[in-house]
Amino acid sequence: MPNEITVNGIQIESLDEIIARLKEGFYKIYGDGVTFESDSPDGQLINIFAQEKRDILEAAVNIYNSFDPDQAIGNTLNERCALNGVIRKSASYTIIPIVITVKPNIVANLVGLDNAEQESKAFTVSDTIGNAFYLIESQVLTTSAVEKSWTLSFRAQKLGQVDVAINTVKNINSPVVGVKSVNNPYTEIIIGENEESDEELRTRRAKAVGYTIAGAREVMQASLRDLVDVREVQIFPNISNTTDADGIPGHSIWVVIDGGDDEKIAACIFLRLNEGCGMKGSEVVEVETIYGNKQEIRFDRPIDEDLYIRFEVERENTSYSYDPDKLISDFVEKYKLGINEIATVTDVNYYLKESDSNLIFYNIQLSKDGENWSDSYQATSTKQERFVINGGTDNNYLSITQPAWLHFSYSVNTAHTFDINTIISTLIENLAINKGETLKVSDISSELTTIDSQLTYSNIEISTDGYVWVNTEIAAQSNQHRIVLDPERTTATEIL
C-alpha cells in the first residue's frame, strides 16, 4: 500500500510492507546471500529501520486526523473548536466555609491568597484525607478575655471537584500563634468544576455547529449553556397574547440560569433575542448596541426549594451490615435536581439503589414542608425553583423511617364527647421526633394528657416490630433514623 492521501483519507504502509521493501533493497545491495533472521545483525537492523519509519508514518496519521475535531485531542482539539467559536470550559476551585477559633487575648494575623507571594504561603488547613485549603482573603483576628470564632472562606488547593465531608477539616498546616482550632461544620459549599473533557468538548462543538437547524429558543439555550461557569439553563416561552400562569407576559420568554457572568448572559440573550420578544426576570442588565443604544435584558436565577425525603430500609440478606451515615451522604451526592425538575419516588429509589444495591427501599415519601407527604412525586412551586435537600445528613430533610407501634388504654372520667381517632392523629402530628432521638412513653403520656385531659390513659406500650413491647422508651437505630408513629400501627382500647 503506498503512503498517500486520497479521497478516502490517508493511507500508510504496514510494518510488514516496510520490512519487505527494506529486505528487497538489501538484496540488491548485498546479493541473495544476505540473511535476515531475527537474531542476525542485518535482521535486527532492518527491524529498527522499519519501526522508525512506521512511527513517523503514524505521527503523520495523527497530524492528519487532528484536523478532524471528532478525532483531535488536547490543545489541538482546542484549536479546532475555536474555529467554531467554542472554547473549552476551564476548571474552577471548590470553596468552603471554615470556622477558625482563636484563643483569648490574641491578635492573629492570617495571610490569605490576596497577599501571599506564593499560594503555599497563605494560611492553609486540610481535611482528614489530605485535601488542602487556602484562606482566600487576609484577616486580622483579635480576641479579648474569651476565645472567639470566625467563619472564613477557603479555596481548595486542587482545581476541579473536591469532595469534602462536614466536620473533617481539622488540621492546621501553617500554624499561627493563637489559632486554637479549625473545622467545617457547614454544608454550604461551592463545588469546583473539573476541566471539560475532550469528549464533552466534542459533544458541545457538535451541538454548536448544529445551531443553524435549531429553533431560536434552542439556539439561545445552547449558547447560554456554553458560557463560562454556567451550570444549567431553562427558557420558558409564552406564545399567547396574555400573561400566563407563570407570570410570563404575552409573546415573551423567561430565562432562568444558574451560574455565569451577568454581563455575558445579557449579551448572549440580546444577540439571539427575536425582534419584539419580551422578557421576564428580576435580574436587569443594560446592553449597549453597536449604535450606542441601551436595551434592558431580563432573566432570573434559580431559587432553592426544600425537598424532604423519608424511606424505610430492609436488608436483602439479614447478615448484611450497612452504614446509615454513608448511605445518606452517598445519596445526597448522587441525587441532584435541576431547575423546575419534578422529584419522583422512582428516581429516589433508583439513586438509593445506586448508593447501596444490597438494600431494599420502600415506603418512600416526598414532601415540600415535612408535613404533607406524597408517595409519588413533588413538583416545584414555580418554574424558577430547584429542589435541594438542605442540610444533607444533619437534619430531618432526609431520614430513614423507623416505624414504631403504639397501644394504650383509656377511660372516661366524666360525661365527655371525644373521638379517639382524632386524639391519635393529633398525637402523631404533635409528637415531633427528630432524627436520632428516642421515643419515650413518658412523652406520649404527657402529650395525650395535653390533647384531652378528661381521659385517663394507662398501659401505654411501644414496640419496634409489633411483637415485643416496652413501657419505657425506644432508641433510634442510628443518627439517620427517625422514629415515626403511624395511625395504622396505633391502637387504643377503652376501659369500661
SEDRENNU-753861 format. One record per residue (C-alpha): x, y, z negated; residue in one letter. Coordinates in steps of 0.5 Angstrom, whole numbers, plus 500, padded with zeros to 3 digits. Layout:
BEGIN
px py pz r
X Y Z A
...
This chain:
BEGIN
px py pz r
500 500 500 M
503 507 502 P
504 512 497 N
499 518 500 E
493 522 498 I
487 520 503 T
479 522 503 V
479 516 498 N
483 519 493 G
491 518 491 I
494 511 493 Q
501 509 490 I
505 502 491 E
504 497 485 S
510 495 481 L
511 488 485 D
510 492 492 E
516 497 490 I
520 491 488 I
519 487 494 A
521 493 498 R
528 494 494 L
530 487 495 K
529 488 502 E
533 494 502 G
539 490 498 F
538 484 503 Y
540 489 509 K
546 492 505 I
549 485 502 Y
546 480 506 G
542 474 505 D
547 471 499 G
545 476 494 V
541 473 488 T
535 477 484 F
534 472 479 E
531 476 472 S
538 474 469 D
542 477 474 S
545 484 475 P
542 485 481 D
535 483 479 G
536 487 473 Q
538 493 477 L
532 492 481 I
527 492 476 N
530 498 473 I
529 502 479 F
522 499 481 A
520 501 474 Q
523 508 474 E
519 509 481 K
513 506 478 R
513 511 472 D
514 517 477 I
508 515 481 L
504 514 475 E
505 521 473 A
503 523 480 A
497 520 479 V
496 523 472 N
497 530 475 I
492 529 481 Y
487 526 476 N
488 532 472 S
485 537 477 F
478 533 475 D
475 536 469 P
472 529 468 D
479 526 467 Q
483 531 465 A
485 531 457 I
488 536 452 G
491 543 455 N
490 541 462 T
482 540 460 L
482 547 457 N
485 550 463 E
480 546 468 R
474 548 463 C
476 555 463 A
475 556 471 L
467 555 469 N
467 560 463 G
467 554 458 V
472 555 452 I
474 549 447 R
471 550 440 K
476 551 435 S
477 548 428 A
474 552 422 S
476 551 415 Y
472 549 409 T
471 554 404 I
468 552 397 I
467 556 390 P
471 554 385 I
471 556 377 V
477 559 374 I
477 559 367 T
483 564 363 V
485 564 356 K
484 569 351 P
488 576 351 N
491 574 358 I
492 578 365 V
492 573 370 A
495 575 377 N
492 570 382 L
495 571 389 V
491 570 395 G
492 569 402 L
490 576 404 D
497 578 400 N
501 572 401 A
507 572 405 E
506 564 407 Q
500 560 405 E
504 556 401 S
505 562 396 K
497 563 395 A
494 560 388 F
493 553 390 T
489 548 387 V
487 541 389 S
482 535 388 D
483 528 386 T
485 525 392 I
490 531 394 G
486 536 398 N
489 543 397 A
485 549 397 F
488 556 397 Y
485 562 394 L
482 567 399 I
483 574 396 E
488 576 391 S
485 577 384 Q
487 580 377 V
483 576 372 L
483 580 365 T
480 577 358 T
479 580 351 S
478 576 345 A
475 570 348 V
476 566 354 E
472 567 361 K
471 564 367 S
470 567 374 W
467 563 381 T
472 565 387 L
472 563 394 S
478 558 396 F
479 555 403 R
482 548 405 A
489 547 407 Q
487 543 413 K
483 545 419 L
476 542 420 G
472 538 416 Q
474 536 409 V
469 532 404 D
469 535 397 V
465 532 392 A
463 536 386 I
467 536 379 N
473 533 383 T
477 540 384 V
481 539 377 K
489 540 379 N
492 547 379 I
498 546 384 N
501 553 383 S
501 554 375 P
499 561 373 V
500 563 366 V
494 564 362 G
490 560 367 V
486 554 363 K
483 550 368 S
479 550 375 V
473 546 377 N
468 546 383 N
461 544 379 P
457 547 385 Y
454 544 391 T
455 550 395 E
460 549 401 I
462 551 408 I
464 545 411 I
469 546 416 G
468 544 423 E
473 540 427 N
476 542 434 E
472 540 439 E
474 533 442 S
476 532 450 D
469 528 450 E
465 534 447 E
468 539 451 L
467 535 458 R
460 534 456 T
459 541 455 R
462 543 461 R
458 538 465 A
451 542 462 K
454 549 463 A
455 547 471 V
448 545 471 G
445 551 469 Y
443 553 476 T
438 548 476 I
435 549 469 A
430 554 467 G
431 561 464 A
430 558 457 R
434 552 457 E
440 557 460 V
439 561 454 M
439 556 449 Q
445 552 452 A
449 559 453 S
448 561 446 L
450 554 443 R
457 555 447 D
458 561 443 L
464 560 438 V
461 558 431 D
454 557 433 V
451 550 430 R
444 550 432 E
439 554 437 V
432 554 438 Q
428 558 442 I
420 558 441 F
416 562 447 P
409 565 447 N
407 565 455 I
400 567 453 S
397 574 452 N
396 575 445 T
401 574 439 T
401 566 437 D
400 563 430 A
408 563 429 D
407 571 430 G
411 571 437 I
408 577 441 P
405 575 448 G
410 574 453 H
416 574 448 S
421 569 445 I
423 567 438 W
431 565 438 V
433 562 431 V
440 561 431 I
445 558 426 D
452 561 426 G
455 565 431 G
457 573 431 D
451 577 431 D
454 582 437 E
456 576 441 K
449 573 440 I
445 579 442 A
450 580 448 A
448 573 450 C
441 574 450 I
441 580 453 F
445 577 459 L
440 572 460 R
433 575 458 L
428 576 463 N
425 583 465 E
419 584 461 G
420 579 456 C
419 581 449 G
423 578 443 M
421 577 435 K
426 577 430 G
428 581 423 S
436 581 426 E
436 587 430 V
443 589 434 V
443 594 440 E
447 592 446 V
450 597 451 E
448 596 458 T
453 598 464 I
449 604 465 Y
450 606 458 G
443 605 456 N
441 602 449 K
437 596 448 Q
435 592 442 E
436 585 441 I
432 581 436 R
433 574 433 F
433 570 427 D
437 566 422 R
434 559 419 P
431 559 412 I
433 553 408 D
426 550 405 E
427 545 400 D
425 538 401 L
424 533 395 Y
425 525 397 I
424 519 392 R
424 512 393 F
425 505 390 E
430 500 391 V
430 493 391 E
437 488 392 R
436 483 398 E
441 479 393 N
440 479 386 T
447 478 384 S
449 485 389 Y
451 491 385 S
451 498 388 Y
453 505 385 D
447 509 385 P
451 516 385 D
455 513 391 K
448 511 395 L
445 518 393 I
452 522 395 S
452 518 402 D
445 519 404 F
446 527 403 V
452 527 407 E
448 523 413 K
441 526 413 Y
442 533 416 K
435 536 419 L
435 541 424 G
431 548 425 I
424 546 425 N
425 539 425 E
420 534 421 I
422 530 416 A
420 523 416 T
419 517 412 V
422 513 418 T
428 517 418 D
430 517 411 V
429 509 411 N
434 509 417 Y
439 513 413 Y
438 510 407 L
440 503 410 K
446 507 413 E
448 508 406 S
447 501 404 D
445 496 408 S
444 491 402 N
439 494 399 L
431 494 401 I
428 501 400 F
420 502 399 Y
415 507 397 N
419 512 400 I
415 519 399 Q
417 526 401 L
415 533 398 S
416 540 399 K
414 542 392 D
416 536 388 G
409 535 386 E
405 534 392 N
408 527 396 W
407 524 402 S
409 517 405 D
409 519 412 S
412 526 414 Y
413 533 412 Q
413 539 417 A
417 545 415 T
412 551 413 S
414 555 419 T
419 554 425 K
424 558 422 Q
425 553 416 E
430 548 416 R
429 542 411 F
435 542 406 V
436 537 400 I
438 543 395 N
443 540 389 G
444 534 392 G
446 529 387 T
445 534 381 D
437 534 380 N
430 532 382 N
430 534 389 Y
433 527 391 L
431 521 386 S
431 513 385 I
424 512 383 T
424 507 376 Q
417 505 375 P
414 504 368 A
408 501 366 W
404 504 360 L
398 502 356 H
395 504 350 F
388 504 346 S
384 510 344 Y
378 511 339 S
373 517 339 V
373 521 332 N
366 525 334 T
361 525 339 A
365 528 345 H
365 528 352 T
371 526 356 F
374 522 362 D
380 517 360 I
382 517 368 N
382 525 367 T
386 524 361 I
391 519 364 I
392 523 371 S
393 530 366 T
398 526 362 L
402 523 368 I
402 530 371 E
405 534 365 N
410 529 362 L
415 531 367 A
421 526 366 I
428 529 370 N
433 524 373 K
437 520 368 G
432 522 362 E
429 517 357 T
421 516 357 L
419 516 350 K
413 513 346 V
413 519 342 S
413 524 347 D
407 520 350 I
403 520 344 S
404 528 343 S
402 529 350 E
396 525 349 L
394 529 343 T
395 535 346 T
391 533 352 I
385 531 348 D
386 532 340 S
379 529 339 Q
381 522 341 L
385 517 336 T
391 514 340 Y
394 507 338 S
398 501 340 N
402 505 345 I
407 501 349 E
411 502 355 I
415 497 360 S
419 497 366 T
416 490 369 D
409 490 366 G
411 484 362 Y
416 486 357 V
413 491 353 W
416 496 347 V
413 501 343 N
420 506 343 T
423 508 349 E
425 506 356 I
432 509 358 A
433 511 366 A
438 505 369 Q
442 511 372 S
443 518 372 N
440 518 379 Q
434 514 377 H
427 518 375 R
422 514 371 I
415 515 374 V
409 513 371 L
403 511 376 D
396 511 375 P
395 504 378 E
401 502 372 R
397 505 367 T
391 502 363 T
387 504 357 A
383 500 352 T
377 503 348 E
377 501 341 I
369 501 339 L
